[in-house]
Amino acid sequence: MIFGKVIGTVVSTVKDVNLNGKKLLLCREADHEGTLLQSYHVAVDAVGAGEGSFVLISYGSSARMTEETKNAPVDAVIMALIDDVQITHVIPRP
C-alpha cells in the first residue's frame, strides 16, 4: 500500500467489459505528509475519492480484492480515504 493524491480522471470509452461503470482516477504517489512524489498511477476508485483526495492505494493481486474490483483486470485500487497520519516514532534518514 502507498499514499497517493488524486490529481485527475481518466476517461475511456472502449475498455474491457469488467471495467464498465468503474471510475478511473489519475493518482500521484505522495509521502506521509501528502507531498507529491514523481510516480503516477491509474487506479479504480472503490471508495468515492475525488480530485485532491489523499488516498491509500493497493497494487497487484490485492487490488482485485475489493467488491468494486472483483474479476476485473485491475492492478491498482483506491481503497481508503486518509483523514490523518499519526507518527509516534521518527527514524532519522541516513
C-alpha positions in Angstrom: 0.0 0.0 0.0 1.2 3.5 -0.7 -0.1 7.0 -0.1 -1.3 9.0 -3.1 -3.2 12.1 -4.1 -5.9 12.2 -6.8 -4.9 14.7 -9.4 -7.3 13.9 -12.2 -9.6 11.4 -14.0 -9.1 9.0 -16.9 -11.8 8.6 -19.4 -12.0 5.5 -21.6 -15.0 4.7 -23.8 -13.5 1.5 -25.1 -12.3 -0.9 -22.4 -12.7 -4.4 -21.0 -16.3 -5.1 -20.1 -15.3 -5.8 -16.5 -14.2 -2.1 -16.2 -17.6 -0.7 -17.3 -19.0 1.6 -14.7 -15.8 1.9 -12.8 -14.3 5.3 -12.1 -10.6 5.6 -13.1 -8.6 8.2 -11.3 -5.1 9.5 -12.0 -3.1 9.4 -8.8 0.4 10.7 -8.0 2.3 9.0 -5.2 2.8 11.0 -2.1 4.7 10.8 1.2 3.0 10.6 4.6 2.5 14.4 4.7 0.9 14.5 1.3 3.9 15.9 -0.5 3.7 14.8 -4.1 6.4 12.4 -5.5 7.3 11.5 -9.1 5.3 8.4 -9.9 1.8 8.4 -11.4 -0.8 5.6 -11.4 -4.2 5.0 -12.8 -6.4 3.4 -10.1 -10.0 2.2 -9.9 -11.9 4.1 -7.2 -13.6 1.8 -4.7 -14.4 4.5 -2.0 -15.7 7.6 -3.7 -12.5 9.6 -3.9 -12.3 12.8 -5.9 -9.8 15.2 -7.2 -7.5 16.4 -4.3 -8.3 13.4 -2.1 -5.4 12.0 0.0 -5.8 8.2 -0.5 -4.4 4.8 0.2 -3.7 2.7 -2.9 -3.2 -1.0 -3.1 -1.4 -2.8 -6.0 -1.2 -6.2 -7.7 -3.4 -9.1 -6.7 -4.6 -7.2 -3.6 -6.1 -4.6 -5.9 -8.7 -7.2 -7.1 -10.0 -8.0 -3.6 -12.5 -5.2 -3.2 -16.2 -5.5 -4.1 -15.6 -2.9 -6.8 -12.7 -4.7 -8.4 -13.5 -8.4 -8.2 -13.0 -10.2 -11.5 -11.7 -7.0 -13.2 -8.3 -6.6 -14.9 -7.1 -4.1 -12.2 -3.6 -3.5 -10.9 -4.3 -0.5 -8.7 -7.3 0.4 -6.5 -8.0 3.3 -4.2 -9.2 1.5 -1.1 -9.2 4.2 1.6 -9.6 8.0 2.0 -7.0 9.2 4.5 -8.1 11.5 7.2 -4.9 11.7 9.2 -1.5 10.1 9.6 0.0 9.8 13.1 3.6 9.1 13.5 4.8 8.3 17.0 8.4 7.5 16.4 10.6 9.2 13.9 13.6 7.3 12.5 16.1 9.8 11.0 17.1 9.3 7.4 20.7 8.3 6.7 
